[in-house]
Amino acid sequence: MSSADIWPSDKIQSLFGVQHPIIQAGMVWTSGWKLCVATARTGCLGMIGAGSMKPDLLREHINDARNALAEGTPFAVNIPLLRGDVKELVQVCLDEHIKIVFTSAGNPALFTETFKKSGAIVVHVVPTAKLAKKCEERGVDAVVCEGTEAGGHNGVDEIPTFVLVPQVRDAVQIPVIAAGGIADGRGIAAALALGADGVQIGTRFAATQEASSHVRFKQAIVEAGETDTVLSLKNIGPTRMIKSPFALKCAEFEHRCASTEETRELLSQKRERAGMFEGNWEEGQFEAGMGVGLINDIPTVEQMVNRLLEEYHIAQMRIAGQQG
């Protein structure tokens, strides 16, 4: 299936040098070099998630990805700007000449100019159209507008993808990438219809064989239904999780108006690692989006991307009235 035949825009493909405007999200404890490589080989943009990596480990993952891919194959690194060692993570990307950087959870003005001077493409994740506009003014090359359906950390305004995407599209001229709740080809078609130039997908990629997360986390995604996530921890940063025992404990803290200090103490035991990387169902944090209800298996990335493309093609045919 030719990319030129199925996509209404080539902005993302031209910007990143990929075949399909589909980006695999940089998820903590999940988006290691193997997932990045598997995604890049399908013609989508693979990404290493630095949010759960020390600088030396990030360097290892970058080198492993490069060694596994054909020379020149594009891939990205995601850096959450709230990390205490963010400057060191940034320096690793500069040292390794990373050409595509996604930043999130912080001020886009912090490192955009630095990356741009190094010749990198910079994309920032935003929860509102207002912040998207600020990103454009700061010189970023594209924005990911992420709705509150997304897994993991969310914006405090809790704007869903369906209303966020068209407002961001109206606010900026740079390419727009939709994220949050997109787990199949129908979601891709909907996002593009709303004005996005491409999509970023997280939870669906997390439930693949190449994801570095624990099999228990992948199984939890498959087992979860449409009502099995919760947005909690709002007093320190809204986070969407599967309703594990730990997630329900977070919700209970929130309902009784626990202090910020109590909530931070609850999280101090490396809950993300315990859940997503070690598979501790009772005590760990299982970050996933509302799209879990659409996910029923753990395929290879190649199988999953082929399915996304076929589902997208069928959705487009249906919109065009060529199929009932």
GIVENDA-V95567 format. One record per pair of residues at least 12 apart in sequence whose ideal C-beta (glycine too) atoms are under 8 Angstrom apart, sorted by the first residue. I is the first residue (numbers start at 0). J is the second residue. D is the distance in whole Angstrom. If there is no record, write none. Layout:
i: <I,I>
j: <J,J>
d: <D,D>
//
This chain:
i: <0,0,2,2,2,5,5,5,5,6,6,6,7,8,8,8,8,10,10,10,11,11,11,11,11,11,14,14,14,14,15,15,15,15,15,16,17,17,17,17,18,18,19,19,19,19,19,20,20,20,20,21,21,21,21,21,21,21,21,22,22,22,22,22,22,22,22,22,22,23,23,23,23,23,23,23,23,23,23,23,24,24,24,24,24,24,24,24,25,25,25,25,25,25,25,25,25,25,26,26,26,26,26,26,26,26,26,27,27,27,27,27,27,27,28,28,28,28,28,28,28,28,29,29,29,29,29,29,29,29,30,30,30,30,30,30,30,31,31,31,31,31,32,32,32,32,32,32,32,33,33,33,34,34,34,34,34,34,35,35,35,35,36,36,36,36,36,37,37,37,37,37,38,38,38,38,39,39,39,39,39,40,40,40,40,41,41,41,41,42,43,44,44,44,44,45,45,45,46,46,46,46,46,47,47,47,47,47,47,47,48,49,49,49,49,49,49,50,50,50,50,51,51,51,52,53,54,54,54,54,54,57,57,57,57,58,58,58,61,61,61,61,61,62,73,73,74,75,75,75,75,75,76,76,76,76,76,77,77,77,77,78,78,78,78,78,78,79,79,79,79,79,80,80,80,80,80,80,80,81,81,85,85,85,89,89,89,92,92,93,93,93,96,96,97,98,98,98,99,99,99,100,100,100,100,100,101,101,101,101,102,102,102,102,103,103,103,103,104,104,107,107,107,107,107,107,107,108,111,111,111,111,112,115,120,120,121,121,121,122,122,122,122,122,122,123,123,123,124,124,124,124,125,125,125,125,125,125,126,126,126,126,126,126,126,126,126,126,127,127,127,127,128,128,128,128,128,128,128,129,131,131,131,131,131,132,132,134,134,135,135,135,135,139,140,140,141,141,141,141,141,142,142,142,142,142,142,143,143,143,143,144,144,144,144,144,144,144,144,144,145,145,145,145,145,146,146,146,146,146,146,146,146,146,146,146,147,147,147,147,147,147,148,148,148,148,148,148,148,149,149,149,149,149,149,150,150,150,150,150,150,150,150,150,151,151,151,151,151,152,152,152,153,153,153,153,154,155,155,155,157,157,159,159,160,160,160,160,160,160,161,161,163,164,164,164,164,164,165,165,167,168,168,168,169,174,174,175,175,175,175,176,176,176,176,176,177,177,177,177,177,177,177,178,178,178,178,179,180,180,180,181,181,181,181,181,182,182,182,182,182,182,182,182,183,183,183,183,183,183,184,184,184,184,184,184,184,184,184,185,185,185,186,186,186,187,187,187,187,188,188,188,188,189,192,200,201,202,202,202,202,202,202,203,203,203,203,203,204,204,205,205,205,206,206,206,206,206,207,207,207,207,207,208,208,208,208,209,209,211,212,212,213,213,213,213,213,214,214,215,215,215,216,216,216,216,216,217,218,219,219,219,219,219,220,220,220,220,221,221,221,221,223,223,223,223,223,223,224,224,225,225,225,226,227,227,227,227,228,228,228,228,228,228,228,229,229,229,229,229,231,231,231,231,231,232,232,232,232,233,234,234,234,234,234,235,235,235,235,238,238,239,239,239,239,240,240,240,240,241,241,241,241,243,243,243,243,243,243,244,244,244,245,245,245,245,245,245,245,246,246,248,249,249,252,266,268,270,270,270,271,271,271,274>
j: <308,312,18,19,42,308,311,312,315,19,20,191,191,20,191,196,197,174,196,197,44,141,174,176,196,197,120,140,141,174,44,73,75,99,120,73,42,43,44,73,42,43,41,42,43,304,308,176,196,197,198,43,44,187,197,198,200,304,307,43,44,46,75,143,176,197,198,199,200,35,38,43,44,45,46,199,200,201,204,300,46,48,77,178,199,200,201,204,46,47,48,49,50,75,76,77,101,103,48,50,150,151,201,204,205,212,286,48,50,51,151,271,275,286,48,51,211,212,271,272,275,276,48,204,205,210,211,212,216,275,46,47,48,77,204,210,211,47,48,60,210,211,47,59,60,61,63,64,67,209,210,211,204,207,209,210,211,300,47,60,64,74,64,67,68,74,209,207,209,299,300,301,74,204,300,304,64,68,72,73,74,68,72,300,301,300,301,304,305,304,304,73,74,75,99,64,74,75,74,75,76,77,101,60,61,64,74,75,76,77,77,76,77,78,79,82,88,77,78,79,82,271,272,276,88,84,84,87,88,90,91,76,88,91,92,91,94,95,76,91,92,95,97,95,98,99,99,97,99,100,101,122,92,97,99,100,101,100,101,102,103,92,100,101,102,103,110,102,103,104,105,152,102,103,104,105,106,109,110,104,105,105,109,110,110,113,114,114,119,113,114,117,117,118,119,118,119,120,119,120,122,114,119,120,121,122,122,123,124,143,121,122,123,124,123,124,143,152,124,152,121,123,130,133,134,137,139,137,123,137,138,139,138,138,140,141,138,139,140,139,140,141,142,143,176,139,142,143,142,143,145,178,142,143,144,145,154,167,144,145,146,147,153,154,155,156,158,163,154,156,158,163,144,163,166,167,169,170,171,170,144,167,170,171,175,170,171,171,173,170,171,172,173,173,173,174,173,174,175,176,196,167,171,173,174,175,176,176,177,178,199,160,163,164,167,175,176,177,178,195,160,163,178,179,199,158,159,160,161,162,163,164,177,178,179,180,159,160,179,230,237,239,160,179,180,239,288,289,290,178,179,180,201,239,288,201,202,205,228,239,240,286,287,288,201,238,239,286,288,236,237,238,230,237,238,239,237,233,236,237,230,237,179,180,177,178,179,180,181,190,189,193,179,177,190,193,194,195,193,194,194,193,194,195,194,196,197,194,195,196,197,195,196,197,198,199,190,191,193,195,197,198,199,198,199,200,201,288,288,289,290,198,199,200,203,290,200,202,203,288,290,291,293,294,203,290,293,306,307,310,306,307,308,309,310,311,312,313,314,310,311,314,198,290,293,307,310,311,314,311,314,315,318,314,318,307,288,220,287,288,290,291,294,290,293,294,303,307,300,303,217,220,287,220,221,294,296,297,297,298,299,300,303,297,298,299,300,299,300,276,275,276,274,275,276,277,278,278,297,278,279,280,274,275,276,278,285,297,297,241,243,280,285,287,241,287,291,294,294,295,296,297,241,242,287,291,292,294,291,292,289,291,292,292,241,242,291,292,240,241,242,287,288,289,291,242,246,247,249,250,246,249,250,252,253,249,253,262,266,253,253,257,258,259,262,259,262,263,266,284,286,286,287,288,289,284,285,286,287,285,286,287,291,274,280,281,283,284,285,280,281,282,270,274,281,282,283,284,285,284,285,265,262,265,265,284,282,282,283,284,283,284,286,286>
d: <6,7,5,6,7,7,7,6,7,7,6,8,6,7,7,5,8,4,4,8,8,7,6,7,5,4,6,6,6,6,5,5,8,6,7,5,6,6,5,6,3,7,7,5,5,8,7,8,6,3,7,4,7,7,7,6,6,7,7,7,4,7,7,8,6,6,7,4,7,7,4,6,7,5,5,8,7,8,5,8,7,7,7,7,5,6,4,7,4,6,3,7,7,7,7,3,6,8,5,8,8,7,5,8,6,8,7,6,4,4,7,6,7,7,8,5,7,5,6,6,4,4,7,8,5,5,6,4,8,6,6,6,3,7,8,7,7,7,8,6,8,4,6,8,4,8,4,4,7,5,8,6,7,7,5,5,6,7,5,8,5,5,5,5,6,8,8,7,4,7,4,7,8,7,6,7,8,6,5,7,5,7,8,8,7,6,6,4,8,8,6,6,7,6,7,8,5,7,7,4,7,5,6,5,7,6,7,7,5,7,5,6,6,5,7,8,5,7,8,5,7,7,7,7,8,7,6,4,6,7,5,7,6,5,8,5,8,6,7,7,8,5,7,7,7,6,7,8,4,7,6,8,5,5,7,6,7,8,4,8,6,7,7,7,5,8,8,8,5,4,7,8,6,7,6,3,7,6,7,5,5,8,8,8,5,7,8,7,7,7,8,5,7,8,6,7,5,6,7,5,7,5,5,7,5,7,5,7,7,7,7,7,5,7,7,4,8,8,7,6,8,4,8,7,5,5,6,5,7,5,5,6,7,6,5,8,7,5,6,6,6,5,7,6,7,5,6,7,7,4,5,7,5,7,6,7,8,7,8,6,8,8,7,2,8,6,6,7,6,6,6,7,8,7,4,5,7,4,8,8,6,5,5,5,8,5,6,8,8,8,5,7,5,7,6,7,5,4,7,6,8,7,7,7,8,6,7,4,8,5,5,8,5,6,4,6,7,6,7,8,8,8,4,5,7,6,5,3,7,8,5,8,8,7,3,6,5,8,7,7,7,7,6,4,3,8,5,4,7,6,4,7,6,6,5,6,5,8,7,5,8,5,4,4,7,6,6,4,8,6,7,5,6,4,7,6,7,7,8,6,7,7,7,8,6,7,4,5,7,7,8,7,8,5,6,4,6,5,5,5,8,7,3,7,8,4,7,7,5,6,8,6,7,5,6,5,4,8,7,4,8,5,7,7,4,7,7,6,6,5,5,5,8,5,8,7,7,6,4,7,3,8,4,6,7,8,5,8,7,5,7,5,7,7,3,3,7,7,6,6,8,5,7,7,8,7,8,5,8,5,4,6,7,8,8,8,6,6,5,4,5,6,7,6,8,6,7,8,7,7,7,6,7,4,6,5,8,5,6,6,6,5,6,6,7,5,7,7,5,8,5,6,8,7,6,6,3,7,8,3,8,6,6,5,8,6,6,5,8,5,7,7,5,7,7,5,5,5,6,6,6,6,5,8,7,4,7,8,7,5,7,8,4,8,6,5,6,8,6,6,7,6,7,5,6,5,5,8,8,6,6,4,5,8,6,6,7,6,7,6,7,7,8,5,6,6,5,6,8,8,7,7,7,6,7,6,6,5,7,4,8,5,7,7,6,8,7,8,5,7,5,7,6,7,7,6,6,6,8,7,7,7,8,7,6,8,7,7,6,4,8,5,7,8>
//
